[in-house]
Amino acid sequence: MTVQQQASDARIASLDLAAATRAEKDAALLLMADRLVERAADIVTANETDIANAHAANLSGAVIDRLTLNPERIEAMADGLRQLAALPDPVGDVVRGSTLANGLELRQVRVPFGVVGIVYEGRPNVTADAAGICLKSGNAALLRGSGSAMSSNAAIVSVLRTAVDDAGLPANTVQLLDATSRDSVKELMRARGLVDVLIPRGGASLIKTVVEESTVPVIETGVGNCHVYVDEAADLEKALAVVLNSKTQRLSTCNTAESLLVHSALADSFLPLAIEELITAGVTVHGDARVAAVSDDVVPATREDWGTEYLSADIAVAVVDSMEDALDHIRRYGTGHTEAIVSESVTATRRFASRVDAAAVMINASTRFTDGGEFGFGAEIGISTQKLHARGPMGLPELTSTKYIVTGNGHTR
């Protein structure tokens, strides 16, 4: 089936889905969750094919980690759908309303986009998350995963489509596009008029391609070259905890810290501790000259290191002489995702928060908190680093648009 036909089918399904009640959508989400658990063995078997192919292709450990499914991760996928069912339905929410001077009643209400296309790499758990958040927000989903996860995604979508259909909603609410070639992505990017919005999730190359070549409106979810800046007024114990958690809690996510900036006033006291703990945790430290002078285990950093989203056990570390130097470094190399400061100075934290340009700013907290679930939004579709429509973790409201409903009593102009 062509992408054009699938998009047309999704458009038809979206009309019924837009009129579905919260109870109907929640029932479908709960059934989707139950079926994922019931069919976990089949999904794991399909995933084993993808893992074997990944090993044969010599893909990195980080990629294989993102690709791997097991009963615990499938249960987590199901829990994400259950949590979505428990969240308020944004569709129909009144954003604002008033009675105009002429007596007309004006309401701006949330409505679904209609058809949402999602292009993503690895991570078959995104398949369930994306399908669920689209369904809850009243949108039909066209999912285009990576070739590396073909078998896993096919198994998951088969389960989800059956559950949606059994719940009384259109099965074409969830569709998986062919991932054997790039043609399906190109067709999806050109399906303007059938697809309302396209969301890319993945590496810089994928996002750049979709943003630059798509005729369908795109919500850009950016890569995460996230920094932790340890200010001269930092508490060293807090700083060490924040740095370690930001870097090592999970290596393969976009909210993992890839760069550490340390004020020169703390270089002698903090850097030896931080480098030792990072290396003990298996992290390779790529440092500038002042960092390399602290330990023979530091790898000299290159210019490329400062702008790299490693997604691996690596971190780039530099010493800066002031907050302004830190902000300059972040402006040059940051991706607008998440930036963190560790400082006991209210003046410093306020200045950092107001001057840094990012979707999320963490003050004395790990970068790993930039997440829809951690923010209390439930499952997220991605973390937007653009400034129009949505920025930061994109939960249910961010997958809606609005319409104005004007009620009169024979009013004429």
Disulfide bonds with the S-S distance in Angstrom:
none
